[in-house]
Amino acid sequence: ANNIHEAAASPEAASSSPDDLTKEVLLVRLSEVRDYYRQHPEEGMTQANVCLLLLRTRLPNLRLNRCFVAPSTISDAGNGVFANRDIEEGELITLYPGDAVLVQDSTASDSGVGNDDVKNAAPPPPVGIMFGNHVPTSNRDTNRVTNHEARSYEMEINKYTSIIADPLVQNVENHAYM
């Protein structure tokens, strides 16, 4: 495929990847990362920093392949994410690709992340931006991940922290993150 959407839009291409990840196995993987840093205090990672690290990480080799990207059936909606098989209640479908973590000033007014009255206004600039290690250096452009279009890929974690899924980092080989 020549572009990202051609490769991701095929449920047949996606179905060749393993697909047996459970929430329990994912929790074990996340716990292993947390436990590593607890056992290696010399790394200097606080519990809060480990959480921020995990928010901006794409774990490799996750056996999760339950959806694909294709043009939406909703007029002018662009692309959508679709299940490539029946999904059981409580089953993982996909993971949100946290490519950058944005941290707002907790001492600032309530005009930050999550205020519905200002959702369409320009968001305040983040105090800190942390990119995931998987994001190529050439894509670590703070202006690009904080512009209006990029903020449409933002997911609020709490009032002062959010993550951005960067469309330029999309990896069609890793079907766990759509």
VMD Tcl script that builds the backbone (N, CA, C; Angstrom):
set m [mol new atoms 534]
animate dup $m
set s [atomselect $m all]
$s set {name element resname resid chain x y z} {
  {N N ALA 1 A 0.837 -1.180 0.000}
  {CA C ALA 1 A 0.000 0.000 0.000}
  {C C ALA 1 A 0.881 1.241 0.000}
  {N N ASN 2 A 0.438 2.245 -0.726}
  {CA C ASN 2 A 1.234 3.453 -0.839}
  {C C ASN 2 A 0.933 4.472 0.243}
  {N N ASN 3 A -0.232 4.389 0.853}
  {CA C ASN 3 A -0.496 5.333 1.929}
  {C C ASN 3 A -1.085 4.612 3.125}
  {N N ILE 4 A -1.106 5.325 4.207}
  {CA C ILE 4 A -1.486 4.736 5.491}
  {C C ILE 4 A -2.911 4.207 5.484}
  {N N HIS 5 A -3.816 4.914 4.812}
  {CA C HIS 5 A -5.211 4.509 4.838}
  {C C HIS 5 A -5.474 3.283 3.971}
  {N N GLU 6 A -4.737 3.127 2.892}
  {CA C GLU 6 A -4.897 1.925 2.082}
  {C C GLU 6 A -4.524 0.691 2.889}
  {N N ALA 7 A -3.424 0.762 3.610}
  {CA C ALA 7 A -2.966 -0.400 4.365}
  {C C ALA 7 A -3.884 -0.703 5.532}
  {N N ALA 8 A -4.375 0.334 6.214}
  {CA C ALA 8 A -5.185 0.117 7.410}
  {C C ALA 8 A -6.640 -0.172 7.071}
  {N N ALA 9 A -7.069 0.158 5.855}
  {CA C ALA 9 A -8.483 0.056 5.536}
  {C C ALA 9 A -8.916 -1.349 5.153}
  {N N SER 10 A -8.045 -2.289 5.166}
  {CA C SER 10 A -8.392 -3.635 4.753}
  {C C SER 10 A -8.548 -4.562 5.955}
  {N N PRO 11 A -9.768 -5.019 6.239}
  {CA C PRO 11 A -9.929 -5.953 7.344}
  {C C PRO 11 A -9.231 -7.279 7.064}
  {N N GLU 12 A -9.084 -7.632 5.791}
  {CA C GLU 12 A -8.391 -8.875 5.449}
  {C C GLU 12 A -6.915 -8.795 5.812}
  {N N ALA 13 A -6.279 -7.635 5.515}
  {CA C ALA 13 A -4.871 -7.469 5.852}
  {C C ALA 13 A -4.681 -7.473 7.361}
  {N N ALA 14 A -5.608 -6.860 8.081}
  {CA C ALA 14 A -5.492 -6.795 9.536}
  {C C ALA 14 A -5.712 -8.168 10.171}
  {N N SER 15 A -6.515 -9.004 9.553}
  {CA C SER 15 A -6.880 -10.276 10.197}
  {C C SER 15 A -5.739 -11.279 10.241}
  {N N SER 16 A -4.621 -11.007 9.578}
  {CA C SER 16 A -3.509 -11.950 9.609}
  {C C SER 16 A -2.665 -11.814 10.870}
  {N N SER 17 A -2.881 -10.762 11.663}
  {CA C SER 17 A -2.131 -10.559 12.898}
  {C C SER 17 A -2.788 -11.329 14.042}
  {N N PRO 18 A -1.996 -11.782 15.020}
  {CA C PRO 18 A -2.561 -12.494 16.181}
  {C C PRO 18 A -3.543 -11.608 16.942}
  {N N ASP 19 A -4.532 -12.241 17.580}
  {CA C ASP 19 A -5.587 -11.489 18.248}
  {C C ASP 19 A -6.113 -12.252 19.466}
  {N N ASP 20 A -5.296 -12.306 20.530}
  {CA C ASP 20 A -5.779 -12.987 21.728}
  {C C ASP 20 A -5.467 -12.212 23.011}
  {N N LEU 21 A -5.224 -10.902 22.893}
  {CA C LEU 21 A -4.914 -10.092 24.070}
  {C C LEU 21 A -6.165 -9.879 24.906}
  {N N THR 22 A -6.040 -10.095 26.203}
  {CA C THR 22 A -7.129 -9.824 27.138}
  {C C THR 22 A -6.756 -8.629 28.010}
  {N N LYS 23 A -7.752 -8.071 28.681}
  {CA C LYS 23 A -7.468 -6.970 29.607}
  {C C LYS 23 A -6.515 -7.435 30.694}
  {N N GLU 24 A -6.670 -8.669 31.126}
  {CA C GLU 24 A -5.819 -9.201 32.187}
  {C C GLU 24 A -4.359 -9.267 31.748}
  {N N VAL 25 A -4.105 -9.728 30.537}
  {CA C VAL 25 A -2.732 -9.800 30.026}
  {C C VAL 25 A -2.166 -8.392 29.837}
  {N N LEU 26 A -2.978 -7.464 29.351}
  {CA C LEU 26 A -2.520 -6.084 29.205}
  {C C LEU 26 A -2.144 -5.508 30.569}
  {N N LEU 27 A -2.953 -5.757 31.591}
  {CA C LEU 27 A -2.638 -5.267 32.932}
  {C C LEU 27 A -1.324 -5.862 33.453}
  {N N VAL 28 A -1.066 -7.120 33.121}
  {CA C VAL 28 A 0.207 -7.735 33.517}
  {C C VAL 28 A 1.365 -7.013 32.841}
  {N N ARG 29 A 1.223 -6.723 31.546}
  {CA C ARG 29 A 2.291 -6.014 30.821}
  {C C ARG 29 A 2.558 -4.646 31.438}
  {N N LEU 30 A 1.490 -3.920 31.758}
  {CA C LEU 30 A 1.646 -2.600 32.368}
  {C C LEU 30 A 2.255 -2.717 33.768}
  {N N SER 31 A 1.846 -3.728 34.508}
  {CA C SER 31 A 2.401 -3.955 35.847}
  {C C SER 31 A 3.885 -4.275 35.783}
  {N N GLU 32 A 4.307 -5.004 34.756}
  {CA C GLU 32 A 5.725 -5.330 34.595}
  {C C GLU 32 A 6.562 -4.066 34.430}
  {N N VAL 33 A 6.047 -3.109 33.675}
  {CA C VAL 33 A 6.765 -1.844 33.498}
  {C C VAL 33 A 6.849 -1.119 34.838}
  {N N ARG 34 A 5.706 -1.019 35.514}
  {CA C ARG 34 A 5.692 -0.347 36.823}
  {C C ARG 34 A 6.642 -1.034 37.797}
  {N N ASP 35 A 6.597 -2.362 37.845}
  {CA C ASP 35 A 7.456 -3.118 38.767}
  {C C ASP 35 A 8.935 -2.933 38.443}
  {N N TYR 36 A 9.269 -2.851 37.167}
  {CA C TYR 36 A 10.663 -2.627 36.778}
  {C C TYR 36 A 11.187 -1.353 37.435}
  {N N TYR 37 A 10.429 -0.270 37.307}
  {CA C TYR 37 A 10.893 1.005 37.861}
  {C C TYR 37 A 10.881 1.009 39.382}
  {N N ARG 38 A 9.977 0.267 39.986}
  {CA C ARG 38 A 10.003 0.144 41.449}
  {C C ARG 38 A 11.258 -0.599 41.914}
  {N N GLN 39 A 11.708 -1.568 41.132}
  {CA C GLN 39 A 12.888 -2.359 41.478}
  {C C GLN 39 A 14.192 -1.668 41.083}
  {N N HIS 40 A 14.104 -0.602 40.308}
  {CA C HIS 40 A 15.288 0.123 39.847}
  {C C HIS 40 A 15.163 1.613 40.192}
  {N N PRO 41 A 15.223 1.938 41.488}
  {CA C PRO 41 A 15.076 3.350 41.883}
  {C C PRO 41 A 16.164 4.244 41.299}
  {N N GLU 42 A 17.281 3.641 40.903}
  {CA C GLU 42 A 18.358 4.434 40.304}
  {C C GLU 42 A 17.921 5.075 38.986}
  {N N GLU 43 A 16.847 4.582 38.392}
  {CA C GLU 43 A 16.317 5.172 37.157}
  {C C GLU 43 A 15.666 6.537 37.434}
  {N N GLY 44 A 15.354 6.797 38.723}
  {CA C GLY 44 A 14.796 8.088 39.100}
  {C C GLY 44 A 13.357 8.314 38.688}
  {N N MET 45 A 12.591 7.244 38.532}
  {CA C MET 45 A 11.205 7.377 38.084}
  {C C MET 45 A 10.248 7.310 39.269}
  {N N THR 46 A 9.524 8.398 39.500}
  {CA C THR 46 A 8.471 8.384 40.500}
  {C C THR 46 A 7.256 7.660 39.927}
  {N N GLN 47 A 6.313 7.313 40.776}
  {CA C GLN 47 A 5.083 6.667 40.298}
  {C C GLN 47 A 4.377 7.557 39.270}
  {N N ALA 48 A 4.346 8.862 39.531}
  {CA C ALA 48 A 3.709 9.794 38.591}
  {C C ALA 48 A 4.426 9.788 37.247}
  {N N ASN 49 A 5.752 9.749 37.254}
  {CA C ASN 49 A 6.510 9.724 36.000}
  {C C ASN 49 A 6.308 8.416 35.248}
  {N N VAL 50 A 6.179 7.307 35.965}
  {CA C VAL 50 A 5.901 6.026 35.309}
  {C C VAL 50 A 4.541 6.097 34.615}
  {N N CYS 51 A 3.558 6.687 35.286}
  {CA C CYS 51 A 2.236 6.828 34.659}
  {C C CYS 51 A 2.322 7.682 33.397}
  {N N LEU 52 A 3.051 8.796 33.452}
  {CA C LEU 52 A 3.210 9.647 32.268}
  {C C LEU 52 A 3.946 8.907 31.156}
  {N N LEU 53 A 4.929 8.103 31.528}
  {CA C LEU 53 A 5.651 7.292 30.540}
  {C C LEU 53 A 4.694 6.324 29.843}
  {N N LEU 54 A 3.871 5.636 30.616}
  {CA C LEU 54 A 2.943 4.661 30.037}
  {C C LEU 54 A 1.894 5.334 29.151}
  {N N LEU 55 A 1.502 6.557 29.489}
  {CA C LEU 55 A 0.522 7.275 28.672}
  {C C LEU 55 A 1.072 7.617 27.298}
  {N N ARG 56 A 2.394 7.741 27.180}
  {CA C ARG 56 A 2.990 8.125 25.893}
  {C C ARG 56 A 3.818 6.991 25.299}
  {N N THR 57 A 3.386 5.778 25.542}
  {CA C THR 57 A 4.091 4.600 25.053}
  {C C THR 57 A 3.163 3.752 24.203}
  {N N ARG 58 A 3.707 3.201 23.155}
  {CA C ARG 58 A 3.001 2.169 22.387}
  {C C ARG 58 A 3.736 0.866 22.666}
  {N N LEU 59 A 3.112 0.000 23.435}
  {CA C LEU 59 A 3.742 -1.276 23.766}
  {C C LEU 59 A 3.869 -2.125 22.508}
  {N N PRO 60 A 5.026 -2.722 22.287}
  {CA C PRO 60 A 5.204 -3.547 21.082}
  {C C PRO 60 A 4.591 -4.935 21.267}
  {N N ASN 61 A 4.299 -5.549 20.170}
  {CA C ASN 61 A 3.884 -6.955 20.114}
  {C C ASN 61 A 2.643 -7.274 20.917}
  {N N LEU 62 A 1.695 -6.343 20.951}
  {CA C LEU 62 A 0.419 -6.645 21.592}
  {C C LEU 62 A -0.429 -7.440 20.612}
  {N N ARG 63 A -0.962 -8.521 21.072}
  {CA C ARG 63 A -1.755 -9.402 20.209}
  {C C ARG 63 A -3.211 -8.919 20.215}
  {N N LEU 64 A -3.409 -7.743 19.628}
  {CA C LEU 64 A -4.717 -7.096 19.595}
  {C C LEU 64 A -4.974 -6.625 18.175}
  {N N ASN 65 A -5.991 -7.188 17.548}
  {CA C ASN 65 A -6.256 -6.927 16.146}
  {C C ASN 65 A -7.747 -7.078 15.883}
  {N N ARG 66 A -8.537 -6.132 16.387}
  {CA C ARG 66 A -9.988 -6.280 16.325}
  {C C ARG 66 A -10.683 -5.181 15.543}
  {N N CYS 67 A -9.912 -4.286 14.925}
  {CA C CYS 67 A -10.544 -3.215 14.173}
  {C C CYS 67 A -9.646 -2.753 13.032}
  {N N PHE 68 A -10.219 -1.936 12.182}
  {CA C PHE 68 A -9.487 -1.392 11.046}
  {C C PHE 68 A -10.020 0.002 10.744}
  {N N VAL 69 A -9.241 0.790 10.019}
  {CA C VAL 69 A -9.624 2.137 9.613}
  {C C VAL 69 A -10.137 2.076 8.190}
  {N N ALA 70 A -11.266 2.757 7.954}
  {CA C ALA 70 A -11.849 2.818 6.605}
  {C C ALA 70 A -12.682 4.093 6.503}
  {N N PRO 71 A -13.022 4.500 5.281}
  {CA C PRO 71 A -13.878 5.683 5.143}
  {C C PRO 71 A -15.188 5.481 5.902}
  {N N SER 72 A -15.590 6.525 6.610}
  {CA C SER 72 A -16.812 6.474 7.393}
  {C C SER 72 A -18.034 6.415 6.484}
  {N N THR 73 A -19.073 5.795 6.986}
  {CA C THR 73 A -20.344 5.780 6.267}
  {C C THR 73 A -21.133 7.056 6.546}
  {N N ILE 74 A -20.636 7.889 7.448}
  {CA C ILE 74 A -21.258 9.174 7.753}
  {C C ILE 74 A -20.699 10.212 6.782}
  {N N SER 75 A -21.569 10.914 6.116}
  {CA C SER 75 A -21.167 11.891 5.111}
  {C C SER 75 A -20.196 12.922 5.681}
  {N N ASP 76 A -19.101 13.172 4.976}
  {CA C ASP 76 A -18.086 14.165 5.323}
  {C C ASP 76 A -17.414 13.924 6.672}
  {N N ALA 77 A -17.427 12.701 7.159}
  {CA C ALA 77 A -16.827 12.401 8.474}
  {C C ALA 77 A -15.380 11.930 8.358}
  {N N GLY 78 A -14.887 11.707 7.157}
  {CA C GLY 78 A -13.509 11.224 7.009}
  {C C GLY 78 A -13.438 9.729 7.255}
  {N N ASN 79 A -12.429 9.295 7.998}
  {CA C ASN 79 A -12.252 7.877 8.288}
  {C C ASN 79 A -12.873 7.516 9.628}
  {N N GLY 80 A -13.204 6.245 9.765}
  {CA C GLY 80 A -13.733 5.727 11.022}
  {C C GLY 80 A -12.998 4.469 11.404}
  {N N VAL 81 A -13.221 4.008 12.616}
  {CA C VAL 81 A -12.645 2.757 13.105}
  {C C VAL 81 A -13.783 1.748 13.187}
  {N N PHE 82 A -13.570 0.574 12.594}
  {CA C PHE 82 A -14.610 -0.446 12.497}
  {C C PHE 82 A -14.097 -1.769 13.047}
  {N N ALA 83 A -14.966 -2.497 13.717}
  {CA C ALA 83 A -14.612 -3.829 14.214}
  {C C ALA 83 A -14.496 -4.776 13.031}
  {N N ASN 84 A -13.501 -5.678 13.066}
  {CA C ASN 84 A -13.364 -6.645 11.986}
  {C C ASN 84 A -13.946 -8.011 12.364}
  {N N ARG 85 A -14.598 -8.070 13.532}
  {CA C ARG 85 A -15.294 -9.269 13.978}
  {C C ARG 85 A -16.239 -8.875 15.088}
  {N N ASP 86 A -17.082 -9.799 15.526}
  {CA C ASP 86 A -17.962 -9.525 16.653}
  {C C ASP 86 A -17.123 -9.323 17.911}
  {N N ILE 87 A -17.525 -8.361 18.720}
  {CA C ILE 87 A -16.803 -8.029 19.950}
  {C C ILE 87 A -17.686 -8.418 21.135}
  {N N GLU 88 A -17.105 -9.162 22.057}
  {CA C GLU 88 A -17.822 -9.571 23.262}
  {C C GLU 88 A -17.897 -8.399 24.249}
  {N N GLU 89 A -18.927 -8.373 25.078}
  {CA C GLU 89 A -19.042 -7.347 26.103}
  {C C GLU 89 A -17.815 -7.385 27.021}
  {N N GLY 90 A -17.231 -6.217 27.263}
  {CA C GLY 90 A -16.066 -6.108 28.138}
  {C C GLY 90 A -14.741 -6.431 27.479}
  {N N GLU 91 A -14.755 -6.787 26.209}
  {CA C GLU 91 A -13.533 -7.158 25.487}
  {C C GLU 91 A -12.804 -5.906 24.999}
  {N N LEU 92 A -11.474 -5.943 25.028}
  {CA C LEU 92 A -10.688 -4.864 24.432}
  {C C LEU 92 A -10.978 -4.782 22.946}
  {N N ILE 93 A -11.031 -3.573 22.417}
  {CA C ILE 93 A -11.209 -3.405 20.973}
  {C C ILE 93 A -9.924 -2.837 20.371}
  {N N THR 94 A -9.430 -1.763 20.941}
  {CA C THR 94 A -8.204 -1.124 20.482}
  {C C THR 94 A -7.634 -0.321 21.635}
  {N N LEU 95 A -6.451 0.210 21.456}
  {CA C LEU 95 A -5.821 1.066 22.452}
  {C C LEU 95 A -5.621 2.451 21.848}
  {N N TYR 96 A -5.730 3.460 22.677}
  {CA C TYR 96 A -5.532 4.823 22.205}
  {C C TYR 96 A -4.033 5.095 22.096}
  {N N PRO 97 A -3.565 5.523 20.943}
  {CA C PRO 97 A -2.122 5.747 20.778}
  {C C PRO 97 A -1.688 7.069 21.395}
  {N N GLY 98 A -1.134 7.013 22.574}
  {CA C GLY 98 A -0.629 8.216 23.227}
  {C C GLY 98 A 0.766 8.536 22.713}
  {N N ASP 99 A 0.856 9.466 21.789}
  {CA C ASP 99 A 2.143 9.813 21.195}
  {C C ASP 99 A 2.800 10.994 21.902}
  {N N ALA 100 A 1.983 11.827 22.540}
  {CA C ALA 100 A 2.511 12.954 23.304}
  {C C ALA 100 A 1.584 13.208 24.487}
  {N N VAL 101 A 2.168 13.589 25.602}
  {CA C VAL 101 A 1.403 13.983 26.790}
  {C C VAL 101 A 1.527 15.493 26.922}
  {N N LEU 102 A 0.390 16.158 27.090}
  {CA C LEU 102 A 0.355 17.598 27.294}
  {C C LEU 102 A -0.014 17.859 28.747}
  {N N VAL 103 A 0.756 18.697 29.416}
  {CA C VAL 103 A 0.486 19.017 30.812}
  {C C VAL 103 A 0.211 20.513 30.909}
  {N N GLN 104 A -0.944 20.852 31.478}
  {CA C GLN 104 A -1.332 22.252 31.676}
  {C C GLN 104 A -0.882 22.711 33.051}
  {N N ASP 105 A -0.850 24.000 33.241}
  {CA C ASP 105 A -0.502 24.598 34.527}
  {C C ASP 105 A -1.672 24.414 35.487}
  {N N SER 106 A -1.457 23.678 36.560}
  {CA C SER 106 A -2.541 23.413 37.509}
  {C C SER 106 A -2.911 24.646 38.320}
  {N N THR 107 A -2.117 25.700 38.248}
  {CA C THR 107 A -2.445 26.924 38.979}
  {C C THR 107 A -3.181 27.924 38.097}
  {N N ALA 108 A -3.337 27.578 36.806}
  {CA C ALA 108 A -4.023 28.487 35.883}
  {C C ALA 108 A -5.528 28.419 36.109}
  {N N SER 109 A -6.260 29.306 35.451}
  {CA C SER 109 A -7.717 29.321 35.567}
  {C C SER 109 A -8.300 28.076 34.927}
  {N N ASP 110 A -9.598 27.935 35.005}
  {CA C ASP 110 A -10.285 26.765 34.474}
  {C C ASP 110 A -10.433 26.803 32.962}
  {N N SER 111 A -9.646 27.567 32.251}
  {CA C SER 111 A -9.769 27.634 30.796}
  {C C SER 111 A -8.990 26.531 30.102}
  {N N GLY 112 A -8.507 25.562 30.856}
  {CA C GLY 112 A -7.679 24.506 30.293}
  {C C GLY 112 A -8.464 23.326 29.781}
  {N N VAL 113 A -7.804 22.193 29.696}
  {CA C VAL 113 A -8.364 20.950 29.172}
  {C C VAL 113 A -9.658 20.629 29.893}
  {N N GLY 114 A -10.685 20.267 29.144}
  {CA C GLY 114 A -11.904 19.752 29.734}
  {C C GLY 114 A -13.000 20.771 29.966}
  {N N ASN 115 A -12.777 22.047 29.751}
  {CA C ASN 115 A -13.809 23.048 29.974}
  {C C ASN 115 A -14.668 23.137 28.725}
  {N N ASP 116 A -15.915 22.653 28.816}
  {CA C ASP 116 A -16.794 22.600 27.651}
  {C C ASP 116 A -17.084 23.972 27.063}
  {N N ASP 117 A -17.057 25.035 27.884}
  {CA C ASP 117 A -17.351 26.371 27.382}
  {C C ASP 117 A -16.298 26.876 26.408}
  {N N VAL 118 A -15.097 26.316 26.470}
  {CA C VAL 118 A -14.035 26.810 25.603}
  {C C VAL 118 A -13.511 25.730 24.664}
  {N N LYS 119 A -14.275 24.660 24.458}
  {CA C LYS 119 A -13.812 23.560 23.599}
  {C C LYS 119 A -13.478 24.038 22.192}
  {N N ASN 120 A -14.237 25.000 21.662}
  {CA C ASN 120 A -13.986 25.459 20.305}
  {C C ASN 120 A -13.001 26.618 20.237}
  {N N ALA 121 A -12.639 27.153 21.386}
  {CA C ALA 121 A -11.640 28.217 21.420}
  {C C ALA 121 A -10.257 27.603 21.319}
  {N N ALA 122 A -9.280 28.442 21.019}
  {CA C ALA 122 A -7.903 27.953 20.971}
  {C C ALA 122 A -7.511 27.495 22.369}
  {N N PRO 123 A -7.033 26.265 22.507}
  {CA C PRO 123 A -6.659 25.787 23.831}
  {C C PRO 123 A -5.424 26.524 24.345}
  {N N PRO 124 A -5.309 26.640 25.665}
  {CA C PRO 124 A -4.119 27.299 26.197}
  {C C PRO 124 A -2.892 26.462 25.886}
  {N N PRO 125 A -1.757 27.108 25.754}
  {CA C PRO 125 A -0.546 26.327 25.469}
  {C C PRO 125 A -0.195 25.453 26.667}
  {N N PRO 126 A 0.230 24.227 26.416}
  {CA C PRO 126 A 0.630 23.374 27.528}
  {C C PRO 126 A 1.927 23.873 28.159}
  {N N VAL 127 A 2.083 23.584 29.422}
  {CA C VAL 127 A 3.309 23.939 30.127}
  {C C VAL 127 A 4.412 22.963 29.739}
  {N N GLY 128 A 4.029 21.705 29.557}
  {CA C GLY 128 A 4.994 20.690 29.190}
  {C C GLY 128 A 4.444 19.740 28.146}
  {N N ILE 129 A 5.306 19.310 27.249}
  {CA C ILE 129 A 4.952 18.334 26.227}
  {C C ILE 129 A 5.998 17.232 26.294}
  {N N MET 130 A 5.545 16.006 26.464}
  {CA C MET 130 A 6.453 14.858 26.517}
  {C C MET 130 A 6.078 13.905 25.393}
  {N N PHE 131 A 6.997 13.676 24.484}
  {CA C PHE 131 A 6.764 12.758 23.382}
  {C C PHE 131 A 7.154 11.349 23.794}
  {N N GLY 132 A 6.474 10.365 23.223}
  {CA C GLY 132 A 6.854 8.974 23.437}
  {C C GLY 132 A 8.167 8.670 22.744}
  {N N ASN 133 A 8.893 7.693 23.265}
  {CA C ASN 133 A 10.178 7.314 22.657}
  {C C ASN 133 A 10.007 6.779 21.239}
  {N N HIS 134 A 8.814 6.277 20.916}
  {CA C HIS 134 A 8.560 5.733 19.584}
  {C C HIS 134 A 8.352 6.825 18.531}
  {N N VAL 135 A 8.179 8.069 18.957}
  {CA C VAL 135 A 7.955 9.175 18.017}
  {C C VAL 135 A 9.304 9.597 17.441}
  {N N PRO 136 A 9.460 9.513 16.123}
  {CA C PRO 136 A 10.740 9.919 15.519}
  {C C PRO 136 A 11.068 11.367 15.862}
  {N N THR 137 A 12.334 11.643 16.050}
  {CA C THR 137 A 12.788 12.995 16.396}
  {C C THR 137 A 12.258 14.015 15.392}
  {N N SER 138 A 12.203 13.649 14.135}
  {CA C SER 138 A 11.732 14.578 13.101}
  {C C SER 138 A 10.254 14.942 13.272}
  {N N ASN 139 A 9.488 14.144 14.019}
  {CA C ASN 139 A 8.065 14.427 14.245}
  {C C ASN 139 A 7.800 15.097 15.595}
  {N N ARG 140 A 8.832 15.377 16.364}
  {CA C ARG 140 A 8.654 15.970 17.691}
  {C C ARG 140 A 8.578 17.496 17.591}
  {N N ASP 141 A 7.542 17.955 16.964}
  {CA C ASP 141 A 7.314 19.382 16.747}
  {C C ASP 141 A 6.197 19.837 17.671}
  {N N THR 142 A 6.551 20.608 18.684}
  {CA C THR 142 A 5.553 21.027 19.670}
  {C C THR 142 A 4.447 21.873 19.045}
  {N N ASN 143 A 4.769 22.693 18.054}
  {CA C ASN 143 A 3.730 23.503 17.399}
  {C C ASN 143 A 2.735 22.621 16.654}
  {N N ARG 144 A 3.224 21.558 16.040}
  {CA C ARG 144 A 2.334 20.685 15.279}
  {C C ARG 144 A 1.381 19.921 16.189}
  {N N VAL 145 A 1.821 19.479 17.360}
  {CA C VAL 145 A 0.933 18.693 18.233}
  {C C VAL 145 A 0.073 19.562 19.143}
  {N N THR 146 A 0.241 20.885 19.061}
  {CA C THR 146 A -0.606 21.760 19.867}
  {C C THR 146 A -1.497 22.653 19.021}
  {N N ASN 147 A -1.473 22.493 17.697}
  {CA C ASN 147 A -2.353 23.315 16.873}
  {C C ASN 147 A -3.791 22.790 16.965}
  {N N HIS 148 A -4.723 23.535 16.390}
  {CA C HIS 148 A -6.148 23.185 16.502}
  {C C HIS 148 A -6.446 21.791 15.944}
  {N N GLU 149 A -5.865 21.458 14.789}
  {CA C GLU 149 A -6.123 20.142 14.191}
  {C C GLU 149 A -5.607 19.016 15.087}
  {N N ALA 150 A -4.398 19.147 15.598}
  {CA C ALA 150 A -3.838 18.111 16.467}
  {C C ALA 150 A -4.655 17.965 17.742}
  {N N ARG 151 A -5.161 19.069 18.272}
  {CA C ARG 151 A -5.938 18.999 19.511}
  {C C ARG 151 A -7.247 18.252 19.295}
  {N N SER 152 A -7.674 18.075 18.034}
  {CA C SER 152 A -8.877 17.265 17.786}
  {C C SER 152 A -8.597 15.780 18.031}
  {N N TYR 153 A -7.318 15.394 18.166}
  {CA C TYR 153 A -6.919 14.030 18.495}
  {C C TYR 153 A -6.563 13.899 19.977}
  {N N GLU 154 A -6.984 14.867 20.762}
  {CA C GLU 154 A -6.623 14.929 22.179}
  {C C GLU 154 A -7.629 14.155 23.032}
  {N N MET 155 A -7.115 13.443 24.019}
  {CA C MET 155 A -7.969 12.757 24.980}
  {C C MET 155 A -7.576 13.220 26.378}
  {N N GLU 156 A -8.563 13.731 27.085}
  {CA C GLU 156 A -8.325 14.229 28.439}
  {C C GLU 156 A -8.119 13.069 29.406}
  {N N ILE 157 A -7.065 13.169 30.199}
  {CA C ILE 157 A -6.799 12.190 31.257}
  {C C ILE 157 A -7.335 12.731 32.576}
  {N N ASN 158 A -7.040 13.980 32.854}
  {CA C ASN 158 A -7.624 14.693 33.984}
  {C C ASN 158 A -7.649 16.164 33.607}
  {N N LYS 159 A -7.999 17.014 34.542}
  {CA C LYS 159 A -8.180 18.432 34.244}
  {C C LYS 159 A -6.920 19.090 33.684}
  {N N TYR 160 A -5.739 18.561 34.006}
  {CA C TYR 160 A -4.487 19.209 33.628}
  {C C TYR 160 A -3.604 18.369 32.709}
  {N N THR 161 A -4.026 17.174 32.384}
  {CA C THR 161 A -3.197 16.272 31.577}
  {C C THR 161 A -4.041 15.670 30.467}
  {N N SER 162 A -3.478 15.626 29.277}
  {CA C SER 162 A -4.149 14.972 28.154}
  {C C SER 162 A -3.100 14.310 27.270}
  {N N ILE 163 A -3.579 13.419 26.413}
  {CA C ILE 163 A -2.680 12.775 25.462}
  {C C ILE 163 A -3.146 13.081 24.049}
  {N N ILE 164 A -2.184 13.092 23.145}
  {CA C ILE 164 A -2.450 13.343 21.732}
  {C C ILE 164 A -2.078 12.092 20.946}
  {N N ALA 165 A -2.971 11.671 20.086}
  {CA C ALA 165 A -2.673 10.619 19.111}
  {C C ALA 165 A -2.244 11.325 17.838}
  {N N ASP 166 A -1.011 11.167 17.460}
  {CA C ASP 166 A -0.442 11.883 16.326}
  {C C ASP 166 A -0.652 11.092 15.044}
  {N N PRO 167 A -1.464 11.599 14.110}
  {CA C PRO 167 A -1.713 10.858 12.870}
  {C C PRO 167 A -0.453 10.588 12.059}
  {N N LEU 168 A 0.581 11.421 12.199}
  {CA C LEU 168 A 1.818 11.189 11.462}
  {C C LEU 168 A 2.603 10.001 12.001}
  {N N VAL 169 A 2.296 9.553 13.211}
  {CA C VAL 169 A 3.028 8.450 13.828}
  {C C VAL 169 A 2.279 7.137 13.641}
  {N N GLN 170 A 1.080 7.192 13.071}
  {CA C GLN 170 A 0.283 5.979 12.887}
  {C C GLN 170 A 1.124 4.890 12.231}
  {N N ASN 171 A 1.052 3.712 12.791}
  {CA C ASN 171 A 1.828 2.565 12.304}
  {C C ASN 171 A 0.856 1.459 11.938}
  {N N VAL 172 A 0.626 1.268 10.650}
  {CA C VAL 172 A -0.355 0.283 10.226}
  {C C VAL 172 A 0.088 -1.149 10.498}
  {N N GLU 173 A 1.349 -1.344 10.833}
  {CA C GLU 173 A 1.822 -2.681 11.177}
  {C C GLU 173 A 1.412 -3.073 12.600}
  {N N ASN 174 A 1.049 -2.094 13.420}
  {CA C ASN 174 A 0.674 -2.361 14.802}
  {C C ASN 174 A -0.824 -2.121 14.936}
  {N N HIS 175 A -1.612 -3.170 14.771}
  {CA C HIS 175 A -3.070 -3.061 14.765}
  {C C HIS 175 A -3.655 -2.852 16.146}
  {N N ALA 176 A -2.830 -2.889 17.194}
  {CA C ALA 176 A -3.342 -2.661 18.544}
  {C C ALA 176 A -3.721 -1.201 18.760}
  {N N TYR 177 A -3.096 -0.290 18.013}
  {CA C TYR 177 A -3.337 1.134 18.192}
  {C C TYR 177 A -3.989 1.705 16.952}
  {N N MET 178 A -5.263 2.054 17.062}
  {CA C MET 178 A -5.992 2.660 15.934}
  {C C MET 178 A -6.524 4.003 16.351}
}
mol reanalyze $m
mol bondsrecalc $m
mol representation Tube
mol addrep $m
